[in-house]
């Protein structure tokens, strides 16, 4: 991600970290059910990477009770909150597109409502990295947009800049296939967030082997 676009996302989340956290349901049933499904295929102490972990609630906290979790976020303020909520996890302050991990470092990678902030031209390269980071048979779960859009705005009138960039649902699935993933399932679910109830594409894909 370019430095200027990364700064927009970083600054935006730094400014709204507490307000954004207040929109989260710490016991969101759809999210927790998905995590339960992922957990069934993971060995105890599995290595899990979360891209865009935010304040760590509910996803990072749930995962860290069971596995070895590395959370990544571009916002320093979000990570301050995450370390407070999930002291058992490890955290990295970084733009996800600039991450470097060894091949086959993780059993699972998850990205809840985060890749939408990465310029869509960089999505193929990022998905290729995620595929390399996963061990054979490893799962990648992500919530992806259903419609194509790219732009900036004052998020929710909170006085915070924010940048979004995403493809439509069909293109998102094609990009997963092109990166080498086998799709296990993809479905539209209604997610409650800062913008209220919105439809998102929830996807589980797996690395062969």
Residue frames as a rotation matrix with the C-alpha (Angstrom) as fourth column:
UNK 1
0.585 0.811 0.000 0.00
0.811 -0.585 0.000 0.00
0.000 0.000 -1.000 0.00
UNK 2
-0.011 -0.588 0.809 1.34
0.427 -0.734 -0.528 3.46
0.904 0.340 0.259 -0.79
UNK 3
-0.768 -0.398 -0.502 2.51
0.612 -0.223 -0.758 5.50
0.190 -0.890 0.415 2.18
UNK 4
-0.862 0.455 0.223 -0.19
-0.459 -0.888 0.038 8.14
0.215 -0.070 0.974 1.67
UNK 5
0.043 0.925 -0.377 -3.07
-0.464 0.353 0.812 5.63
0.885 0.140 0.445 1.56
UNK 6
-0.152 -0.181 -0.972 -1.68
0.660 0.713 -0.236 3.71
0.735 -0.677 0.011 4.52
UNK 7
-0.959 -0.271 -0.089 -1.56
0.251 -0.653 -0.714 6.98
0.136 -0.707 0.694 6.48
UNK 8
-0.449 0.872 0.194 -5.22
-0.676 -0.474 0.565 7.69
0.585 0.122 0.802 5.74
UNK 9
0.331 0.581 -0.744 -6.29
0.019 0.784 0.621 4.31
0.943 -0.220 0.248 7.15
UNK 10
-0.386 -0.571 -0.725 -3.91
0.755 0.257 -0.604 4.55
0.531 -0.780 0.332 10.10
UNK 11
-0.971 -0.005 0.240 -5.02
-0.099 -0.902 -0.420 8.08
0.219 -0.431 0.875 11.04
UNK 12
-0.185 0.983 0.001 -8.69
-0.602 -0.114 0.791 7.22
0.777 0.145 0.612 10.64
UNK 13
0.371 0.340 -0.864 -8.58
0.328 0.823 0.465 4.21
0.869 -0.456 0.194 12.95
UNK 14
-0.675 -0.629 -0.385 -6.38
0.617 -0.195 -0.762 6.02
0.405 -0.752 0.520 15.47
UNK 15
-0.849 0.345 0.401 -9.06
-0.405 -0.911 -0.073 8.70
0.340 -0.224 0.913 15.75
UNK 16
0.052 0.998 0.029 -12.09
-0.867 0.030 0.498 6.42
0.496 -0.051 0.867 16.03
UNK 17
-0.689 -0.430 -0.584 -10.65
-0.232 0.894 -0.384 3.40
0.687 -0.129 -0.715 17.82
UNK 18
-0.940 0.331 0.087 -12.87
-0.012 0.222 -0.975 3.61
-0.342 -0.917 -0.205 20.90
UNK 19
-0.179 0.928 -0.326 -16.01
-0.791 -0.333 -0.513 4.58
-0.585 0.166 0.794 18.98
UNK 20
-0.107 0.084 -0.991 -15.46
-0.826 0.548 0.136 1.81
0.554 0.832 0.011 16.45
UNK 21
-0.918 -0.265 -0.295 -14.95
-0.057 0.824 -0.564 -0.72
0.392 -0.501 -0.771 19.25
UNK 22
-0.707 0.690 0.154 -18.28
-0.364 -0.169 -0.916 0.37
-0.606 -0.704 0.371 20.76
UNK 23
0.060 0.739 -0.671 -20.03
-0.997 0.008 -0.081 -0.82
-0.055 0.673 0.737 17.58
UNK 24
-0.527 -0.374 -0.764 -18.69
-0.498 0.864 -0.079 -4.36
0.689 0.338 -0.641 18.02
UNK 25
0.672 0.696 0.251 -20.70
-0.676 0.439 0.592 -7.15
0.302 -0.568 0.766 19.58
UNK 26
-0.279 -0.900 0.336 -18.22
-0.960 0.269 -0.079 -9.10
-0.019 -0.344 -0.939 21.76
UNK 27
-0.511 0.178 0.841 -20.45
-0.135 0.950 -0.283 -12.17
-0.849 -0.258 -0.461 21.48
UNK 28
-0.093 0.486 -0.869 -21.51
-0.957 -0.286 -0.057 -11.83
-0.276 0.826 0.491 17.85
UNK 29
0.352 0.290 0.890 -23.05
-0.312 0.933 -0.181 -15.25
-0.883 -0.214 0.418 17.11
UNK 30
0.997 0.026 -0.074 -22.19
-0.079 0.283 -0.956 -15.35
-0.004 0.959 0.284 13.38
UNK 31
0.325 -0.945 0.019 -18.54
-0.770 -0.277 -0.575 -14.52
0.549 0.172 -0.818 14.02
UNK 32
-0.192 -0.422 0.886 -18.15
-0.905 0.426 0.007 -16.94
-0.380 -0.800 -0.464 16.91
UNK 33
0.672 0.472 0.571 -19.86
-0.209 0.860 -0.465 -19.76
-0.711 0.193 0.677 14.99
UNK 34
0.874 -0.413 -0.256 -17.41
-0.256 0.055 -0.965 -19.27
0.413 0.909 -0.058 12.12
UNK 35
-0.026 -0.925 0.380 -14.47
-0.933 -0.114 -0.342 -19.34
0.360 -0.363 -0.859 14.52
UNK 36
0.160 0.168 0.973 -15.81
-0.645 0.763 -0.026 -22.56
-0.747 -0.624 0.231 16.03
UNK 37
0.969 0.224 0.105 -15.89
-0.056 0.612 -0.789 -24.11
-0.241 0.758 0.606 12.55
UNK 38
0.514 -0.850 -0.115 -12.30
-0.538 -0.215 -0.815 -23.04
0.668 0.481 -0.567 11.89
UNK 39
-0.024 -0.568 0.823 -11.13
-0.999 0.050 0.005 -24.35
-0.044 -0.821 -0.569 15.25
UNK 40
0.741 0.407 0.534 -12.37
-0.441 0.895 -0.071 -27.88
-0.507 -0.182 0.842 14.58
UNK 41
0.924 -0.382 0.015 -9.63
0.235 0.535 -0.812 -28.43
0.302 0.753 0.584 11.99
UNK 42
0.352 -0.825 0.443 -6.80
-0.527 -0.565 -0.635 -26.88
0.774 -0.010 -0.633 14.01
UNK 43
0.106 -0.392 -0.914 -4.37
0.631 0.737 -0.243 -28.66
0.769 -0.550 0.326 16.34
UNK 44
0.822 0.135 -0.552 -3.87
0.551 -0.431 0.714 -27.33
-0.142 -0.892 -0.429 19.88
UNK 45
0.198 -0.784 -0.589 -1.53
0.260 -0.537 0.802 -24.35
-0.945 -0.312 0.097 19.83
UNK 46
0.260 -0.058 0.964 -1.96
0.960 0.119 -0.252 -23.82
-0.100 0.991 0.086 16.09
UNK 47
-0.678 -0.560 -0.477 -0.34
0.453 -0.829 0.329 -20.72
-0.579 0.007 0.815 14.60
UNK 48
0.286 0.866 0.410 -3.00
0.947 -0.191 -0.258 -18.21
-0.145 0.462 -0.875 13.51
UNK 49
-0.865 -0.501 -0.036 -2.45
0.477 -0.842 0.253 -14.89
-0.157 0.202 0.967 11.73
UNK 50
0.273 0.957 -0.096 -5.13
0.870 -0.288 -0.401 -12.21
-0.412 0.026 -0.911 11.92
UNK 51
-0.706 -0.482 0.520 -4.88
0.685 -0.651 0.327 -9.41
0.181 0.587 0.789 9.38
UNK 52
-0.477 0.525 0.705 -6.50
-0.249 -0.850 0.465 -6.21
0.843 0.046 0.536 10.60
UNK 53
-0.493 0.227 -0.840 -7.06
0.705 0.670 -0.233 -7.34
0.510 -0.707 -0.490 14.18
UNK 54
0.164 0.574 0.802 -8.24
-0.042 -0.808 0.587 -3.93
0.986 -0.130 -0.108 15.37
UNK 55
-0.017 -0.089 0.996 -8.93
-0.910 -0.411 -0.052 -3.75
0.414 -0.907 -0.074 19.11
UNK 56
-0.855 -0.497 -0.147 -8.93
-0.421 0.832 -0.361 -7.53
0.301 -0.247 -0.921 19.42
UNK 57
-0.629 0.718 0.297 -12.66
-0.042 0.351 -0.936 -7.98
-0.776 -0.601 -0.191 20.11
UNK 58
0.657 0.246 0.713 -14.19
-0.676 0.611 0.412 -10.41
-0.334 -0.752 0.568 19.50
UNK 59
0.860 -0.155 -0.485 -11.97
-0.248 0.704 -0.666 -12.34
0.445 0.693 0.567 17.07
UNK 60
-0.090 -0.995 -0.041 -8.44
-0.420 0.075 -0.905 -12.08
0.903 -0.064 -0.424 18.48
UNK 61
-0.303 0.003 0.953 -9.62
-0.953 0.004 -0.303 -12.67
-0.004 -1.000 0.002 22.04
UNK 62
0.727 0.633 0.264 -11.54
-0.617 0.772 -0.150 -15.81
-0.299 -0.054 0.953 21.08
UNK 63
0.746 -0.472 -0.469 -8.65
-0.138 0.579 -0.804 -17.22
0.651 0.665 0.367 19.05
UNK 64
-0.163 -0.927 0.337 -5.98
-0.585 -0.184 -0.790 -16.45
0.794 -0.326 -0.513 21.65
UNK 65
0.212 0.297 0.931 -7.77
-0.943 0.311 0.116 -18.57
-0.255 -0.903 0.347 24.26
UNK 66
0.842 0.246 0.480 -7.10
-0.139 0.959 -0.246 -21.60
-0.520 0.141 0.842 22.06
UNK 67
0.705 -0.536 0.465 -4.19
0.696 0.396 -0.599 -20.91
0.137 0.746 0.652 19.71
UNK 68
-0.197 -0.838 -0.509 -0.96
0.675 -0.492 0.549 -18.99
-0.711 -0.235 0.663 19.19
UNK 69
0.630 0.644 0.434 -2.16
0.767 -0.429 -0.477 -15.76
-0.121 0.634 -0.764 17.57
UNK 70
-0.659 -0.720 -0.219 -0.32
0.618 -0.684 0.388 -12.98
-0.429 0.120 0.895 15.77
UNK 71
0.503 0.864 -0.010 -2.47
0.750 -0.442 -0.492 -9.91
-0.430 0.240 -0.870 15.19
UNK 72
-0.652 -0.698 0.295 -1.54
0.745 -0.518 0.421 -7.27
-0.141 0.495 0.858 12.63
UNK 73
0.575 0.818 0.016 -2.92
0.799 -0.557 -0.227 -3.76
-0.176 0.144 -0.974 12.37
UNK 74
-0.106 -0.594 0.798 -1.80
0.724 -0.596 -0.347 -0.45
0.682 0.540 0.493 10.89
UNK 75
0.419 0.402 0.814 -3.30
-0.181 -0.841 0.509 1.59
0.890 -0.361 -0.280 13.75
UNK 76
-0.683 -0.726 -0.078 -1.19
0.009 0.099 -0.995 2.11
0.730 -0.681 -0.061 16.87
UNK 77
-0.541 0.543 0.643 -4.26
-0.840 -0.395 -0.373 3.08
0.052 -0.741 0.669 18.90
UNK 78
0.535 0.731 -0.424 -6.13
-0.706 0.662 0.251 -0.05
0.465 0.165 0.870 17.85
UNK 79
0.105 -0.579 -0.809 -3.18
0.152 0.813 -0.562 -2.16
0.983 -0.064 0.173 18.92
UNK 80
-0.784 -0.298 0.544 -3.01
-0.436 -0.359 -0.825 -0.40
0.441 -0.884 0.152 22.29
UNK 81
0.059 0.906 0.419 -6.58
-0.997 0.074 -0.021 -1.56
-0.050 -0.416 0.908 22.88
UNK 82
0.599 0.158 -0.785 -5.86
-0.406 0.905 -0.128 -5.04
0.690 0.395 0.607 21.52
UNK 83
-0.431 -0.832 -0.350 -2.93
-0.009 0.392 -0.920 -5.57
0.902 -0.394 -0.176 23.88
UNK 84
-0.680 0.265 0.684 -5.16
-0.732 -0.310 -0.607 -4.56
0.051 -0.913 0.404 26.78
UNK 85
0.349 0.935 0.068 -7.96
-0.933 0.353 -0.075 -6.93
-0.094 -0.038 0.995 25.73
UNK 86
0.978 -0.014 -0.208 -5.78
-0.049 0.955 -0.293 -9.84
0.203 0.296 0.933 24.60
UNK 87
0.474 -0.855 0.211 -2.48
-0.833 -0.358 0.422 -9.92
-0.285 -0.376 -0.882 26.51
UNK 88
0.304 -0.344 0.888 -1.85
-0.018 0.930 0.367 -13.52
-0.952 -0.128 0.277 25.43
UNK 89
0.816 0.053 0.575 -1.53
0.553 0.218 -0.804 -12.65
-0.168 0.974 0.149 21.72
UNK 90
-0.365 -0.910 -0.195 1.43
0.632 -0.396 0.666 -11.18
-0.683 0.120 0.720 19.83
UNK 91
0.733 0.674 -0.085 0.89
0.443 -0.568 -0.693 -8.00
-0.516 0.471 -0.716 17.83
UNK 92
-0.442 -0.823 0.357 2.60
0.816 -0.204 0.541 -6.33
-0.373 0.530 0.761 14.89
UNK 93
0.373 0.486 -0.790 2.06
0.081 -0.865 -0.494 -2.70
-0.924 0.120 -0.362 13.87
UNK 94
-0.763 -0.645 0.050 2.28
0.046 0.023 0.999 -2.85
-0.645 0.764 0.012 10.08
UNK 95
0.056 0.654 -0.754 0.54
-0.949 -0.201 -0.244 -2.45
-0.311 0.729 0.610 6.76
UNK 96
0.449 0.171 0.877 -0.47
-0.197 0.976 -0.090 -6.00
-0.872 -0.132 0.472 5.83
UNK 97
0.998 -0.061 -0.027 0.83
-0.015 0.192 -0.981 -5.62
0.065 0.979 0.191 2.27
UNK 98
0.354 -0.930 0.098 4.36
-0.722 -0.339 -0.604 -5.06
0.595 0.143 -0.791 3.61
UNK 99
0.585 -0.081 0.807 4.46
-0.668 0.517 0.535 -8.11
-0.461 -0.852 0.248 5.88
UNK 100
0.020 -0.594 -0.804 7.13
-0.727 0.543 -0.419 -10.75
0.686 0.593 -0.421 5.42
UNK 101
0.367 0.058 0.928 6.74
-0.736 0.629 0.252 -14.21
-0.569 -0.775 0.274 6.93
UNK 102
-0.736 -0.676 0.026 8.39
-0.553 0.624 0.552 -17.45
-0.390 0.392 -0.833 5.97
UNK 103
-0.318 0.602 -0.732 6.61
-0.655 0.419 0.629 -19.96
0.686 0.679 0.261 3.76
UNK 104
0.120 0.505 -0.854 4.21
0.219 0.826 0.519 -22.26
0.968 -0.250 -0.012 5.63
UNK 105
-0.829 -0.477 0.291 4.35
-0.105 -0.378 -0.920 -20.20
0.549 -0.793 0.264 8.85
UNK 106
-0.612 0.683 0.399 0.66
-0.744 -0.326 -0.583 -20.42
-0.268 -0.654 0.707 9.77
UNK 107
-0.829 0.433 0.354 -2.10
0.421 0.900 -0.114 -22.99
-0.368 0.054 -0.928 10.06
UNK 108
0.194 0.936 0.295 -4.81
0.980 -0.171 -0.101 -20.40
-0.044 0.308 -0.950 9.46
UNK 109
-0.947 -0.321 -0.014 -5.10
0.320 -0.945 0.061 -16.78
-0.033 0.054 0.998 8.32
UNK 110
0.056 0.997 -0.058 -8.19
0.985 -0.065 -0.161 -14.70
-0.164 -0.048 -0.985 9.06
UNK 111
-0.957 -0.279 0.075 -9.18
0.289 -0.934 0.210 -11.23
0.011 0.222 0.975 7.83
UNK 112
-0.039 0.982 -0.182 -12.45
0.974 -0.004 -0.227 -9.78
-0.223 -0.187 -0.957 9.13
UNK 113
0.839 0.525 0.142 -13.42
0.544 -0.807 -0.229 -6.55
-0.006 0.269 -0.963 7.33
UNK 114
0.405 -0.773 -0.489 -9.82
0.104 -0.493 0.864 -5.52
-0.908 -0.401 -0.119 6.72
UNK 115
-0.449 -0.616 0.647 -8.69
0.710 0.194 0.677 -6.26
-0.542 0.764 0.350 3.15
UNK 116
0.487 0.727 0.484 -11.28
0.872 -0.439 -0.219 -3.69
0.053 0.529 -0.847 2.04
UNK 117
0.829 -0.232 -0.508 -8.75
-0.026 -0.924 0.381 -1.01
-0.558 -0.302 -0.773 3.09
UNK 118
-0.252 -0.934 0.253 -6.02
0.239 0.193 0.952 -2.35
-0.938 0.300 0.174 0.78
UNK 119
-0.153 0.180 -0.972 -5.94
-0.839 -0.543 0.031 -0.85
-0.522 0.820 0.234 -2.74
UNK 120
0.667 0.570 0.479 -7.67
-0.314 0.798 -0.514 -3.43
-0.675 0.193 0.712 -4.92
UNK 121
0.677 -0.508 -0.532 -4.79
-0.574 0.087 -0.814 -3.43
0.460 0.857 -0.232 -7.40
UNK 122
-0.385 -0.884 0.265 -2.73
-0.843 0.220 -0.491 -4.98
0.375 -0.413 -0.830 -4.59
UNK 123
0.403 0.635 0.659 -5.22
-0.844 0.536 -0.001 -7.72
-0.354 -0.556 0.752 -3.70
UNK 124
0.870 -0.071 -0.488 -3.72
-0.213 0.838 -0.503 -10.38
0.444 0.541 0.714 -6.02
UNK 125
-0.116 -0.992 -0.055 -0.23
-0.249 0.083 -0.965 -9.96
0.961 -0.098 -0.257 -4.54
UNK 126
-0.345 0.042 0.938 -1.56
-0.933 -0.122 -0.338 -10.00
0.100 -0.992 0.081 -0.99
UNK 127
0.709 0.662 0.242 -3.57
-0.675 0.737 -0.041 -13.17
-0.205 -0.134 0.969 -1.60
UNK 128
0.590 -0.592 -0.549 -0.47
-0.122 0.607 -0.785 -14.76
0.798 0.530 0.286 -3.11
UNK 129
-0.457 -0.756 0.468 1.46
-0.575 -0.150 -0.804 -13.96
0.679 -0.637 -0.366 0.07
UNK 130
0.050 0.568 0.822 -1.27
-0.973 0.212 -0.087 -15.38
-0.223 -0.795 0.563 2.27
UNK 131
0.897 0.267 -0.352 -1.23
-0.377 0.878 -0.296 -18.58
0.230 0.398 0.888 0.23
UNK 132
0.118 -0.941 -0.319 2.55
-0.110 0.306 -0.945 -18.89
0.987 0.146 -0.068 0.72
UNK 133
-0.458 -0.320 0.830 2.32
-0.791 -0.280 -0.544 -18.23
0.406 -0.905 -0.124 4.45
UNK 134
0.470 0.752 0.461 -0.17
-0.874 0.471 0.122 -21.05
-0.125 -0.460 0.879 4.96
UNK 135
-0.624 -0.571 0.534 0.89
-0.516 0.814 0.268 -24.61
-0.587 -0.108 -0.802 5.63
UNK 136
-0.830 0.334 -0.447 -0.49
-0.254 0.486 0.836 -27.29
0.496 0.807 -0.319 3.28
UNK 137
-0.334 0.814 -0.474 -4.17
0.752 0.534 0.387 -27.72
0.568 -0.228 -0.791 4.04
UNK 138
-0.774 -0.037 -0.632 -4.27
0.513 -0.622 -0.592 -24.40
-0.371 -0.782 0.500 5.88
UNK 139
0.133 0.946 0.294 -7.44
0.991 -0.132 -0.025 -22.31
0.015 0.295 -0.955 5.83
UNK 140
-0.962 -0.266 0.057 -7.98
0.267 -0.963 0.025 -18.68
0.048 0.039 0.998 4.88
UNK 141
0.016 0.993 -0.116 -11.15
0.997 -0.025 -0.079 -17.04
-0.081 -0.114 -0.990 6.13
UNK 142
-0.944 -0.300 -0.141 -12.16
0.289 -0.953 0.093 -13.52
-0.162 0.047 0.986 5.09
UNK 143
0.244 0.956 -0.164 -15.14
0.638 -0.285 -0.716 -11.22
-0.731 0.070 -0.679 4.88
UNK 144
-0.805 -0.526 0.273 -15.12
0.517 -0.398 0.758 -9.58
-0.290 0.751 0.592 1.46
UNK 145
-0.497 0.616 -0.611 -17.22
-0.459 -0.785 -0.417 -6.90
-0.736 0.073 0.673 -0.21
UNK 146
-0.030 0.607 0.794 -20.06
0.608 0.641 -0.468 -7.73
-0.793 0.469 -0.388 -2.57
UNK 147
0.886 0.364 0.288 -19.75
0.451 -0.531 -0.717 -4.59
-0.108 0.765 -0.635 -4.67
UNK 148
-0.077 -0.949 0.306 -16.86
0.974 -0.138 -0.182 -2.78
0.215 0.284 0.935 -6.33
UNK 149
0.910 0.293 0.293 -15.94
0.243 -0.950 0.196 0.66
0.336 -0.107 -0.936 -5.00
UNK 150
-0.092 -0.960 -0.265 -12.90
0.976 -0.034 -0.214 2.76
0.196 -0.279 0.940 -4.26
UNK 151
0.179 0.146 0.973 -12.70
0.194 -0.975 0.110 6.08
0.964 0.169 -0.203 -2.46
UNK 152
-0.788 -0.427 -0.443 -12.28
0.545 -0.151 -0.825 8.14
0.285 -0.892 0.351 0.70
UNK 153
0.140 0.803 0.579 -14.73
0.116 -0.594 0.796 9.85
0.983 -0.044 -0.177 2.99
UNK 154
-0.576 -0.156 0.802 -15.27
-0.728 -0.347 -0.591 11.16
0.371 -0.925 0.086 6.50
UNK 155
-0.696 0.233 -0.679 -16.23
0.205 0.971 0.123 7.93
0.688 -0.053 -0.724 8.22
UNK 156
-0.094 0.807 -0.583 -19.67
0.920 0.294 0.260 8.10
0.381 -0.512 -0.770 9.82
UNK 157
0.520 0.263 0.813 -19.22
0.097 -0.964 0.249 11.85
0.849 -0.050 -0.526 10.33
UNK 158
0.788 -0.259 -0.559 -16.73
0.613 0.248 0.750 11.08
-0.055 -0.933 0.355 13.10
UNK 159
0.845 -0.509 -0.164 -14.17
-0.511 -0.859 0.031 13.53
-0.157 0.058 -0.986 11.72
UNK 160
0.016 -0.830 0.558 -11.88
-0.252 0.536 0.806 10.71
-0.968 -0.153 -0.200 10.65
UNK 161
0.016 -0.065 -0.998 -10.63
-0.999 -0.043 -0.013 10.05
-0.042 0.997 -0.065 7.13
UNK 162
0.010 -0.067 0.998 -11.03
-0.203 0.977 0.067 6.53
-0.979 -0.203 -0.004 5.81
UNK 163
-0.337 -0.242 -0.910 -10.11
-0.936 -0.024 0.352 4.75
-0.107 0.970 -0.218 2.59
UNK 164
0.240 0.424 0.873 -11.90
-0.195 0.902 -0.385 1.78
-0.951 -0.078 0.299 1.05
UNK 165
-0.208 -0.287 -0.935 -11.00
-0.975 -0.018 0.223 -0.20
-0.081 0.958 -0.276 -2.06
UNK 166
-0.442 0.092 0.892 -12.70
-0.232 0.949 -0.212 -3.43
-0.867 -0.301 -0.398 -3.03
UNK 167
-0.925 0.112 -0.363 -13.92
-0.319 0.293 0.901 -5.64
0.207 0.949 -0.236 -5.86
UNK 168
0.149 0.989 -0.007 -17.32
-0.946 0.145 0.290 -7.19
0.288 -0.037 0.957 -6.40
UNK 169
0.383 0.083 0.920 -18.06
-0.667 0.714 0.213 -10.63
-0.639 -0.695 0.329 -4.96
UNK 170
0.981 0.025 0.194 -17.45
0.108 0.758 -0.644 -12.61
-0.163 0.652 0.740 -8.14
UNK 171
0.527 -0.844 0.095 -14.07
-0.305 -0.292 -0.907 -10.96
0.793 0.449 -0.411 -8.70
UNK 172
0.141 -0.457 0.878 -13.09
-0.990 -0.050 0.132 -11.66
-0.016 -0.888 -0.459 -5.09
UNK 173
0.650 0.153 0.744 -13.74
-0.268 0.963 0.035 -15.37
-0.711 -0.222 0.667 -5.63
UNK 174
0.943 -0.330 0.053 -11.82
0.147 0.269 -0.952 -15.36
0.300 0.905 0.302 -8.91
UNK 175
0.330 -0.857 0.395 -8.82
-0.710 -0.501 -0.495 -13.76
0.622 -0.117 -0.774 -7.22
UNK 176
0.290 -0.180 0.940 -8.79
-0.790 0.509 0.341 -16.51
-0.540 -0.841 0.005 -4.58
UNK 177
0.879 0.075 0.470 -8.78
0.168 0.876 -0.453 -19.16
-0.446 0.477 0.757 -7.30
UNK 178
0.797 -0.590 0.125 -6.01
-0.040 -0.259 -0.965 -17.38
0.602 0.765 -0.230 -9.18
UNK 179
0.213 -0.727 0.653 -3.89
-0.938 -0.338 -0.071 -17.26
0.272 -0.598 -0.754 -6.00
UNK 180
-0.588 -0.475 -0.655 -4.11
-0.406 0.873 -0.269 -21.06
0.700 0.108 -0.706 -5.75
UNK 181
-0.731 0.363 0.578 -6.88
-0.562 0.159 -0.811 -21.45
-0.387 -0.918 0.088 -3.17
UNK 182
-0.732 0.636 -0.246 -9.63
0.346 0.657 0.670 -24.05
0.587 0.405 -0.701 -3.29
UNK 183
-0.516 0.623 0.588 -12.94
-0.723 -0.685 0.090 -22.54
0.459 -0.379 0.804 -2.24
UNK 184
-0.949 0.243 -0.200 -14.74
0.312 0.816 -0.487 -24.47
0.045 -0.524 -0.850 0.51
UNK 185
0.046 0.999 0.018 -17.72
0.998 -0.046 -0.040 -22.17
-0.039 0.020 -0.999 0.85
UNK 186
-0.977 -0.193 0.088 -18.87
0.198 -0.979 0.051 -18.63
0.076 0.067 0.995 0.20
UNK 187
-0.102 0.994 -0.046 -22.12
0.950 0.111 0.292 -17.09
0.295 -0.014 -0.955 1.38
UNK 188
-0.414 0.084 0.906 -23.72
-0.021 -0.996 0.082 -13.72
0.910 0.015 0.414 1.89
UNK 189
-0.111 0.356 -0.928 -24.34
0.967 0.255 -0.018 -12.83
0.230 -0.899 -0.373 5.53
UNK 190
0.574 0.345 0.743 -25.69
0.140 -0.935 0.326 -9.72
0.807 -0.083 -0.585 7.21
UNK 191
-0.248 -0.752 -0.611 -23.09
0.886 0.079 -0.457 -8.16
0.392 -0.655 0.646 9.46
UNK 192
0.871 0.491 -0.018 -23.76
0.443 -0.769 0.460 -5.47
0.212 -0.408 -0.888 12.05
UNK 193
-0.176 -0.977 -0.119 -21.05
0.977 -0.159 -0.139 -2.83
0.117 -0.141 0.983 12.16
UNK 194
-0.695 -0.198 -0.691 -20.38
0.403 -0.903 -0.146 0.89
-0.595 -0.380 0.708 12.29
UNK 195
-0.897 0.355 -0.262 -22.67
-0.429 -0.566 0.704 1.42
0.101 0.744 0.661 9.29
UNK 196
0.043 0.942 0.334 -25.48
-0.911 0.174 -0.374 -0.71
-0.410 -0.289 0.865 10.68
UNK 197
0.221 0.110 0.969 -26.59
0.046 0.991 -0.123 -3.98
-0.974 0.072 0.214 9.06
UNK 198
0.176 -0.271 -0.946 -24.78
-0.936 -0.343 -0.075 -4.67
-0.304 0.899 -0.314 5.79
UNK 199
0.969 0.120 0.216 -24.43
-0.048 0.949 -0.311 -7.71
-0.243 0.291 0.925 3.52
UNK 200
0.096 -0.983 -0.159 -20.92
-0.934 -0.144 0.328 -9.13
-0.345 0.117 -0.931 3.18
UNK 201
0.641 -0.027 -0.767 -19.41
-0.422 0.822 -0.382 -12.10
0.641 0.569 0.516 1.40
UNK 202
0.366 -0.495 0.788 -18.03
-0.784 0.293 0.548 -14.57
-0.502 -0.818 -0.280 3.96
UNK 203
0.651 -0.240 -0.720 -15.50
-0.542 0.517 -0.662 -16.93
0.532 0.822 0.206 2.42
UNK 204
0.433 -0.597 0.675 -13.50
-0.467 0.493 0.735 -19.95
-0.771 -0.633 -0.065 3.54
UNK 205
0.772 -0.298 -0.562 -10.76
-0.483 0.301 -0.822 -21.14
0.414 0.906 0.089 1.20
UNK 206
0.753 -0.478 0.452 -7.98
-0.131 0.565 0.815 -23.64
-0.644 -0.673 0.363 1.66
UNK 207
0.050 -0.840 -0.540 -4.44
-0.990 -0.114 0.086 -24.24
-0.134 0.530 -0.837 0.44
UNK 208
0.702 0.252 -0.667 -4.03
-0.480 0.858 -0.181 -27.59
0.526 0.447 0.723 -1.27
UNK 209
-0.278 -0.862 -0.425 -2.14
-0.275 0.495 -0.824 -30.47
0.920 -0.112 -0.374 0.31
